[in-house]
């Protein structure tokens, strides 16, 4: 059986935590924060967690992590 290749696009976007959950960076943070409220910009700084329904799909793209 051949090794499963890591999806490099996914490897750059997702990180596995010690408990096995997968975290990701929030969207809409790259530019144009002037129209956003300070509260919104502050909330976008935090990492989000991948939803449990998508967890298996992301784990399949990151076999070695």
C-alpha positions in Angstrom: 0.0 0.0 0.0 1.5 3.4 -1.0 1.9 6.2 1.5 -0.9 8.9 1.5 0.4 12.3 0.4 -0.3 15.3 2.5 -2.4 18.0 0.8 0.0 20.9 1.0 -2.7 23.6 0.7 -4.5 22.1 3.7 -1.2 21.7 5.6 -0.6 25.5 5.4 -4.2 26.3 6.6 -4.8 23.8 9.4 -3.0 22.7 12.6 -3.8 19.8 14.9 -4.1 20.5 18.6 -2.9 18.2 21.3 -6.5 17.0 22.0 -6.9 16.1 18.3 -9.1 19.0 17.3 -8.1 21.0 14.2 -7.8 24.8 14.3 -7.8 27.3 11.4 -7.3 31.0 10.9 -10.4 33.1 10.6 -11.3 34.6 7.2 -11.7 38.3 6.3 -8.6 39.4 8.2 -6.2 40.1 5.2 -7.2 43.7 4.5 -9.9 46.4 4.7 -10.5 46.4 8.4 -11.4 50.1 8.4 -15.1 49.3 7.8 -15.2 46.7 10.5 -15.9 47.5 14.1 -12.9 47.1 16.5 -14.8 44.2 18.2 -15.1 42.3 14.9 -11.3 42.8 14.1 -10.4 41.6 17.6 -12.6 38.5 17.3 -11.0 37.6 13.9 -7.6 37.5 15.6 -8.5 34.2 17.4 -8.2 30.8 15.8 -11.4 29.0 14.9 -12.0 25.2 15.3 -13.0 23.0 12.4 -16.6 21.8 12.8 -17.0 18.2 13.7 -18.8 17.5 10.4 -15.7 18.6 8.5 -13.2 17.1 10.9 -12.8 13.7 9.1 -12.4 15.4 5.7 -9.6 17.7 6.9 -7.9 14.8 8.8 -7.8 12.8 5.5 -5.9 15.7 3.9 -3.4 15.7 6.8 -2.4 12.1 7.3 1.0 12.6 9.0 0.0 15.4 11.5 
